[in-house]
Amino acid sequence: MTFLRAAACAALFLTSLARSLAAQDVTLSSPDGAVEITGTLLGFDGEFYRVQTQFGELTVDGSGVACDGPGCPSLSGFVVEVTLAGSSAMSEVLLPALIEGFALRNGYQTRRETLPEGNFSHVLLRGQSPAARFTFLPGTTDGGFAALLADEADMAMALREIRPSEQSAARAAGLGDLTAPGRSRVLALDAFVPVVAPSNPVQEISLPQLAAVFSGEITNWRELGGPDAPVSLHMPVSGSGLAQAVEDKLMAPFGAVFSSEVRRHGRSSALVRQVLVDPFAIGIASYAERGAARMLTLTGPCGFSLQASRRAVKTEDYPLTVPVFLYLPARRLPKVARDFLVYVRGSAAQAVIRRAGFVDQAPELIPVSRQGSRLANAVLAAEKQAGLEELQRLVASLGDMRRLTVSFRFEPGSARPDAQSRSNIEQLARALEAGEFDAKELVFAGFSDGVGPADGNRKIALQRAGAVRDAVIEAAETADASRVRIRTEGFGEALPMACDDSEWGRQINRRVEVWVR
């Protein structure tokens, strides 16, 4: 124990020494001496110096200046340092797998190094020489944003969108607008799912019931159609992105707060293990890390039934989908980090994401024949003859087309696309620019909730479809629009995904889909 304490103290001393050296003054001079920049060195990535000067933070091309001062880095054997902080779910499997894939694709070898306090690094090697080091500080999404704001990390790993208070703090810290294009990446998709032991006889649960269970209003399985036994509750640790997503998407819409009886777990794997050994336990886990636990089907009073699956999460038809984010400050990252961010958008990375258990973003086409449950739910929900006629019009218009696994939804009470939809706009725009839809027809199909007159809902749905189409075309700056036929349709409430008896259900139903012929 004494040795471990000494090692930890030594590591902290070396870290503090490195920071104190980096904080010393430097002077960057042009070859002719005509320009000199003096300030505090904030960082060097092997190409560019980042210096705090009396004029603010400046980024200077290292090839055009000489560095003088005690803070100047050694240029021989330089190793690029990239630090990622935040979600432990992302740092346990997803990011290390992507870094291994990136290294393999770019001719690096890798070595994992264990650090104090549960931190670790993946070192990229050229031969035997380190070229770059990706250091992980696993914890919570809250902790990731805090590390980014404190300039202790280059990227924040998050299982939720950045919150307004964090946006304001980021601007004040000089990190820019972290909601702006380019400041975040949706790496993959996950979802939170209610899980039980395989021996538990309960098969399904409604969202109001799920909220009531975790608020302590329902305490016995008998109230859910199960045995006469108390319900044991398990959740991710507070401050984690997954726990906050549960608060935002499940508890808050029903005005519920967590029961004091909820047991918290720092790792999803630990949560799932506890659920598996307790036949009367229920947990909310990551879809990617659900292990051998059985997921409960979500139901609604209007007869809807929703089961989490890779395709349902990708299309966001499963309502409890969670985007997996990397947030980036408004500053230049090292070249190896920029190359990595390009890699994670490519097809090779999507295969790695699937193998890691998360849901990738590679587009897929779904024929109508594979959407029987959606159409069955729509028939059940259709009101009178007018509803069935609108559903017939939808099938006649889209029946010979295939649905693209890209959906667009909107922030509550707003016409602005949500974070995942903004990422989808960029993704679809890149596909148009690459010619993937040349000689094809794209239909942006808008849908609404069932509140209000059907004609009005159809018009609103058509307007939403047009707005998304315009956003995609505007983002696809180099695409040749003449090579693709694009049109919009509005089907109003014809194909609901959830019951309209709650704001949550209405929010899910307001969407735009893309269909391809």
VENWOQUI-V441627 format. One record per backbone hydrogen bond with DSSP energy under -1.0 kcal/mol. CO is the residue of the C=O (numbers start at 1). NH is the residue of the N-H. E is the energy in kcal/mol with one decimal. If there is no record, write none. Layout:
co->CO nh->NH e->E
co->CO nh->NH e->E
This chain:
co->1 nh->5 e->-2.4
co->2 nh->6 e->-2.5
co->3 nh->7 e->-2.6
co->4 nh->8 e->-2.6
co->5 nh->9 e->-2.6
co->6 nh->10 e->-2.5
co->7 nh->11 e->-2.4
co->8 nh->12 e->-2.5
co->9 nh->13 e->-2.5
co->10 nh->14 e->-2.6
co->11 nh->15 e->-2.4
co->12 nh->16 e->-2.7
co->13 nh->17 e->-2.7
co->14 nh->18 e->-2.6
co->15 nh->19 e->-2.3
co->16 nh->20 e->-2.3
co->17 nh->21 e->-2.4
co->18 nh->22 e->-2.5
co->19 nh->23 e->-1.6
co->21 nh->24 e->-1.6
co->24 nh->41 e->-1.5
co->25 nh->71 e->-1.1
co->26 nh->39 e->-2.1
co->27 nh->68 e->-2.0
co->28 nh->37 e->-2.7
co->29 nh->66 e->-2.6
co->30 nh->33 e->-2.0
co->35 nh->30 e->-2.3
co->37 nh->28 e->-3.1
co->39 nh->26 e->-2.6
co->40 nh->52 e->-3.0
co->43 nh->50 e->-2.9
co->47 nh->62 e->-3.2
co->48 nh->45 e->-1.7
co->49 nh->60 e->-2.7
co->50 nh->42 e->-3.5
co->50 nh->43 e->-1.5
co->51 nh->58 e->-3.1
co->52 nh->40 e->-2.4
co->53 nh->56 e->-1.8
co->56 nh->53 e->-2.3
co->58 nh->51 e->-2.8
co->60 nh->49 e->-2.8
co->61 nh->64 e->-1.4
co->66 nh->29 e->-2.5
co->68 nh->27 e->-2.6
co->69 nh->72 e->-1.6
co->80 nh->133 e->-3.0
co->82 nh->135 e->-3.0
co->83 nh->154 e->-2.6
co->83 nh->155 e->-1.5
co->84 nh->137 e->-2.7
co->85 nh->157 e->-3.0
co->86 nh->139 e->-2.9
co->87 nh->91 e->-1.7
co->88 nh->92 e->-2.1
co->90 nh->95 e->-2.6
co->93 nh->97 e->-2.2
co->94 nh->98 e->-2.2
co->95 nh->99 e->-2.6
co->96 nh->100 e->-2.4
co->97 nh->101 e->-2.3
co->98 nh->102 e->-2.7
co->99 nh->103 e->-2.7
co->100 nh->104 e->-2.4
co->101 nh->105 e->-2.1
co->102 nh->106 e->-1.3
co->103 nh->108 e->-2.6
co->109 nh->125 e->-3.2
co->111 nh->123 e->-3.2
co->113 nh->121 e->-2.6
co->116 nh->119 e->-1.5
co->119 nh->115 e->-2.7
co->120 nh->136 e->-3.5
co->121 nh->113 e->-2.8
co->122 nh->134 e->-2.8
co->123 nh->111 e->-1.7
co->124 nh->131 e->-3.5
co->124 nh->132 e->-1.5
co->125 nh->109 e->-2.1
co->126 nh->129 e->-1.9
co->129 nh->126 e->-2.9
co->131 nh->80 e->-2.2
co->132 nh->124 e->-3.1
co->133 nh->82 e->-2.8
co->134 nh->122 e->-2.6
co->135 nh->84 e->-3.1
co->136 nh->120 e->-1.5
co->137 nh->86 e->-1.8
co->139 nh->88 e->-1.7
co->140 nh->144 e->-2.0
co->141 nh->145 e->-2.2
co->142 nh->146 e->-2.2
co->143 nh->147 e->-2.4
co->144 nh->148 e->-2.0
co->145 nh->149 e->-2.4
co->146 nh->150 e->-1.8
co->147 nh->152 e->-3.0
co->148 nh->151 e->-1.3
co->155 nh->85 e->-2.1
co->156 nh->327 e->-2.4
co->157 nh->87 e->-2.1
co->158 nh->325 e->-3.0
co->163 nh->167 e->-2.5
co->164 nh->168 e->-2.4
co->165 nh->169 e->-2.0
co->166 nh->170 e->-2.3
co->167 nh->171 e->-2.2
co->168 nh->172 e->-2.3
co->169 nh->173 e->-1.7
co->170 nh->175 e->-2.8
co->171 nh->174 e->-1.6
co->175 nh->330 e->-2.0
co->177 nh->180 e->-1.7
co->180 nh->183 e->-2.0
co->183 nh->328 e->-3.2
co->185 nh->326 e->-2.2
co->188 nh->324 e->-2.6
co->189 nh->359 e->-2.6
co->190 nh->322 e->-3.7
co->191 nh->287 e->-2.9
co->193 nh->285 e->-2.4
co->194 nh->296 e->-2.4
co->195 nh->283 e->-2.4
co->196 nh->294 e->-2.7
co->197 nh->200 e->-2.0
co->203 nh->297 e->-2.3
co->205 nh->299 e->-1.5
co->206 nh->210 e->-2.6
co->207 nh->211 e->-2.6
co->208 nh->212 e->-2.2
co->209 nh->213 e->-2.5
co->210 nh->214 e->-2.1
co->211 nh->215 e->-1.2
co->212 nh->217 e->-1.9
co->212 nh->218 e->-1.7
co->214 nh->259 e->-2.8
co->219 nh->231 e->-2.6
co->220 nh->223 e->-1.6
co->221 nh->224 e->-1.9
co->221 nh->226 e->-2.8
co->222 nh->225 e->-1.4
co->227 nh->229 e->-1.6
co->229 nh->221 e->-2.8
co->232 nh->282 e->-2.7
co->233 nh->263 e->-2.2
co->234 nh->284 e->-1.5
co->235 nh->265 e->-1.7
co->237 nh->240 e->-1.7
co->239 nh->142 e->-1.8
co->240 nh->244 e->-2.2
co->241 nh->245 e->-2.1
co->242 nh->246 e->-2.0
co->243 nh->247 e->-2.0
co->244 nh->248 e->-2.5
co->245 nh->249 e->-3.0
co->246 nh->250 e->-2.1
co->246 nh->251 e->-2.1
co->247 nh->252 e->-2.9
co->251 nh->254 e->-1.1
co->251 nh->256 e->-2.5
co->252 nh->255 e->-1.9
co->259 nh->262 e->-1.3
co->263 nh->235 e->-2.7
co->265 nh->237 e->-1.9
co->267 nh->271 e->-1.8
co->268 nh->272 e->-2.7
co->269 nh->273 e->-2.0
co->270 nh->274 e->-1.9
co->271 nh->275 e->-2.0
co->272 nh->276 e->-2.3
co->273 nh->277 e->-1.3
co->278 nh->281 e->-1.8
co->280 nh->232 e->-2.4
co->282 nh->234 e->-1.7
co->283 nh->195 e->-3.0
co->285 nh->193 e->-2.6
co->290 nh->293 e->-1.8
co->294 nh->196 e->-2.3
co->297 nh->205 e->-2.6
co->298 nh->306 e->-3.3
co->300 nh->303 e->-1.8
co->304 nh->300 e->-1.6
co->306 nh->298 e->-2.8
co->309 nh->313 e->-2.5
co->310 nh->314 e->-2.2
co->311 nh->315 e->-2.2
co->312 nh->317 e->-1.4
co->312 nh->318 e->-2.1
co->320 nh->192 e->-2.0
co->322 nh->190 e->-2.8
co->324 nh->187 e->-2.5
co->325 nh->158 e->-2.2
co->326 nh->185 e->-2.5
co->327 nh->156 e->-2.1
co->329 nh->331 e->-2.2
co->334 nh->338 e->-2.3
co->335 nh->339 e->-2.9
co->336 nh->340 e->-1.9
co->337 nh->341 e->-2.1
co->338 nh->342 e->-1.6
co->339 nh->343 e->-2.3
co->340 nh->344 e->-2.1
co->342 nh->345 e->-1.1
co->343 nh->346 e->-2.0
co->346 nh->350 e->-1.4
co->347 nh->351 e->-1.5
co->348 nh->352 e->-1.4
co->349 nh->353 e->-2.5
co->350 nh->354 e->-2.0
co->351 nh->355 e->-2.0
co->352 nh->356 e->-1.7
co->353 nh->358 e->-1.5
co->354 nh->357 e->-1.5
co->359 nh->189 e->-2.6
co->364 nh->405 e->-2.1
co->366 nh->403 e->-3.1
co->367 nh->370 e->-1.7
co->368 nh->371 e->-2.1
co->371 nh->375 e->-2.1
co->372 nh->376 e->-2.7
co->373 nh->377 e->-2.4
co->374 nh->378 e->-2.1
co->375 nh->379 e->-2.3
co->376 nh->380 e->-2.0
co->377 nh->381 e->-1.9
co->378 nh->382 e->-1.3
co->383 nh->387 e->-1.8
co->384 nh->388 e->-1.3
co->385 nh->389 e->-2.4
co->386 nh->390 e->-2.0
co->387 nh->391 e->-1.8
co->388 nh->392 e->-2.2
co->389 nh->393 e->-2.1
co->390 nh->394 e->-1.9
co->391 nh->395 e->-2.2
co->392 nh->396 e->-2.4
co->393 nh->397 e->-2.1
co->394 nh->398 e->-2.8
co->395 nh->399 e->-1.9
co->398 nh->401 e->-2.1
co->402 nh->516 e->-3.1
co->403 nh->366 e->-3.1
co->404 nh->406 e->-2.2
co->408 nh->512 e->-2.0
co->409 nh->418 e->-2.0
co->411 nh->414 e->-2.0
co->416 nh->411 e->-2.9
co->418 nh->422 e->-2.4
co->419 nh->423 e->-1.9
co->420 nh->424 e->-2.1
co->421 nh->425 e->-2.3
co->422 nh->426 e->-1.7
co->423 nh->427 e->-2.3
co->424 nh->428 e->-2.9
co->425 nh->429 e->-2.2
co->426 nh->430 e->-2.3
co->427 nh->431 e->-1.8
co->428 nh->432 e->-2.1
co->429 nh->433 e->-2.4
co->430 nh->434 e->-1.9
co->431 nh->436 e->-2.2
co->432 nh->435 e->-1.3
co->435 nh->438 e->-1.4
co->437 nh->440 e->-1.7
co->440 nh->485 e->-2.3
co->441 nh->517 e->-2.4
co->442 nh->487 e->-2.3
co->443 nh->515 e->-2.4
co->444 nh->489 e->-2.4
co->445 nh->513 e->-2.8
co->446 nh->491 e->-2.8
co->447 nh->511 e->-1.1
co->453 nh->457 e->-2.1
co->454 nh->458 e->-2.2
co->455 nh->459 e->-1.9
co->456 nh->460 e->-2.3
co->457 nh->461 e->-2.4
co->458 nh->462 e->-2.0
co->459 nh->463 e->-2.2
co->460 nh->464 e->-2.3
co->461 nh->465 e->-2.2
co->462 nh->466 e->-2.2
co->463 nh->467 e->-2.2
co->464 nh->468 e->-2.3
co->465 nh->469 e->-2.4
co->466 nh->470 e->-2.4
co->467 nh->471 e->-1.9
co->468 nh->472 e->-2.3
co->469 nh->473 e->-2.5
co->470 nh->474 e->-2.4
co->471 nh->475 e->-1.9
co->472 nh->476 e->-1.7
co->475 nh->477 e->-1.7
co->476 nh->479 e->-1.1
co->480 nh->483 e->-1.9
co->481 nh->484 e->-1.2
co->483 nh->439 e->-3.2
co->485 nh->442 e->-3.1
co->487 nh->444 e->-2.5
co->489 nh->446 e->-2.9
co->491 nh->494 e->-2.1
co->492 nh->448 e->-3.1
co->502 nh->506 e->-2.3
co->503 nh->507 e->-2.3
co->504 nh->508 e->-1.9
co->505 nh->509 e->-1.7
co->506 nh->510 e->-1.2
co->511 nh->447 e->-2.9
co->512 nh->408 e->-2.1
co->513 nh->445 e->-2.7
co->514 nh->404 e->-3.2
co->515 nh->443 e->-2.7
co->516 nh->402 e->-2.3
